[in-house]
Amino acid sequence: MILYVLPLAFGAWQIAIVIVVALIIFGGKGIGRKIAGIIKGTGEGVKEFKKALNEDDKEHEENEENTESEE
């Protein structure tokens, strides 16, 4: 018997525990809306982060160009 796969097997009790914990954390009503809001917020955060990185790269390139032209 392969024992290293055994902890990865999900049974009915493990799934029930995960569902109960999710209901306790998110509440019973509107759990779909809450999860969708979390996913949307995460996506917006990633989008803003990438935008800030691109702006920072552009500023860095402009500063390099200005220092090279001064020399």
C-alpha positions as CSV (number, residue, x, y, z in Angstrom):
1,M,0.0,0.0,0.0
2,I,1.3,3.4,-0.9
3,L,1.1,5.5,2.2
4,Y,2.4,8.9,0.8
5,V,-0.8,9.3,-1.3
6,L,-3.1,8.5,1.7
7,P,-3.1,12.0,3.2
8,L,-4.1,13.5,-0.1
9,A,-7.3,11.4,-0.3
10,F,-10.4,13.5,0.6
11,G,-13.2,11.6,2.2
12,A,-16.7,12.7,3.1
13,W,-15.7,13.9,6.5
14,Q,-12.9,16.1,5.2
15,I,-15.2,17.7,2.6
16,A,-17.9,18.3,5.2
17,I,-15.4,20.0,7.5
18,V,-14.2,22.3,4.7
19,I,-17.8,23.2,3.9
20,V,-18.6,23.9,7.6
21,V,-15.5,26.1,8.0
22,A,-16.4,28.0,4.8
23,L,-19.9,28.6,6.0
24,I,-18.6,29.8,9.4
25,I,-16.1,32.2,7.7
26,F,-18.4,33.5,4.9
27,G,-21.8,33.0,6.3
28,G,-24.7,31.1,4.8
29,K,-26.4,33.8,2.8
30,G,-24.7,35.1,-0.3
31,I,-21.7,33.0,-0.1
32,G,-21.4,33.1,-3.9
33,R,-21.5,36.9,-3.9
34,K,-18.8,37.0,-1.2
35,I,-16.5,34.7,-3.0
36,A,-17.1,36.5,-6.3
37,G,-16.2,39.8,-4.5
38,I,-13.0,38.3,-3.2
39,I,-12.0,37.1,-6.6
40,K,-12.9,40.4,-8.2
41,G,-10.9,42.3,-5.6
42,T,-7.9,40.1,-6.1
43,G,-8.0,40.6,-9.8
44,E,-8.3,44.4,-9.5
45,G,-5.3,44.3,-7.1
46,V,-3.2,42.4,-9.5
47,K,-4.1,44.7,-12.3
48,E,-3.2,47.8,-10.3
49,F,0.1,46.2,-9.2
50,K,1.0,45.5,-12.9
51,K,0.1,49.0,-13.8
52,A,2.3,50.5,-11.1
53,L,5.2,48.3,-12.2
54,N,4.9,49.5,-15.8
55,E,4.8,53.1,-14.7
56,D,7.8,52.6,-12.5
57,D,9.7,51.0,-15.4
58,K,8.9,53.9,-17.7
59,E,10.0,56.4,-15.1
60,H,13.2,54.5,-14.6
61,E,13.9,54.4,-18.3
62,E,13.3,58.1,-18.6
63,N,15.7,58.8,-15.8
64,E,18.4,56.7,-17.4
65,E,17.9,58.5,-20.7
66,N,18.1,61.9,-19.0
67,T,21.3,61.0,-17.2
68,E,22.9,59.6,-20.4
69,S,22.1,62.8,-22.4
70,E,23.6,65.0,-19.6
71,E,26.9,63.2,-19.8
